[in-house]
Amino acid sequence: MNTPPIKKIVLWLLTIFLLYAILTSPTEAANIVGSAWDVIANGVTNIGRFFDSLIAR
């Protein structure tokens, strides 16, 4: 018996869920993406500051 690839199924389910979330509440989805982008940008900035302080000493 051939089992379906789980990774492909999970990816399709995630894609369908994301499309559903965006279509039902686009403003809230945009707020979530904006917040996630702020977290990523802040993390990259802090990593840059950390390495800058290491090099400066």
C-alpha positions as CSV (number, residue, x, y, z in Angstrom):
1,M,0.0,0.0,0.0
2,N,1.4,3.4,-1.0
3,T,1.0,6.1,1.6
4,P,0.6,9.7,0.5
5,P,3.5,12.1,1.2
6,I,2.6,13.8,4.5
7,K,4.7,16.9,3.7
8,K,2.8,17.6,0.5
9,I,-0.6,17.2,2.3
10,V,0.4,19.5,5.2
11,L,1.7,22.1,2.7
12,W,-1.6,22.1,0.8
13,L,-3.6,22.3,4.0
14,L,-1.5,25.2,5.2
15,T,-1.9,27.0,1.9
16,I,-5.6,26.5,1.9
17,F,-5.8,27.8,5.5
18,L,-3.7,30.9,4.7
19,L,-5.9,31.7,1.7
20,Y,-9.1,31.3,3.8
21,A,-7.6,33.5,6.6
22,I,-6.7,36.2,4.1
23,L,-10.0,36.2,2.3
24,T,-12.2,36.2,5.4
25,S,-10.3,38.9,7.3
26,P,-7.7,40.7,5.1
27,T,-7.1,43.5,7.6
28,E,-6.3,41.2,10.5
29,A,-4.1,39.1,8.2
30,A,-2.2,42.2,7.1
31,N,-1.7,43.2,10.8
32,I,-0.3,39.7,11.5
33,V,2.1,39.9,8.6
34,G,3.2,43.4,9.6
35,S,3.8,42.3,13.2
36,A,5.8,39.3,12.0
37,W,7.9,41.6,9.7
38,D,8.6,43.9,12.7
39,V,9.8,41.0,14.8
40,I,12.1,39.7,12.0
41,A,13.5,43.2,11.3
42,N,14.0,43.9,15.0
43,G,15.8,40.5,15.4
44,V,18.1,41.2,12.4
45,T,18.9,44.7,13.8
46,N,19.7,43.3,17.2
47,I,22.0,40.6,15.7
48,G,23.8,43.3,13.8
49,R,24.3,45.3,16.9
50,F,25.6,42.3,18.8
51,F,28.2,41.5,16.1
52,D,29.1,45.2,15.8
53,S,29.8,45.4,19.5
54,L,31.9,42.2,19.3
55,I,34.0,43.6,16.5
56,A,34.4,47.0,18.2
57,R,36.0,45.5,21.3
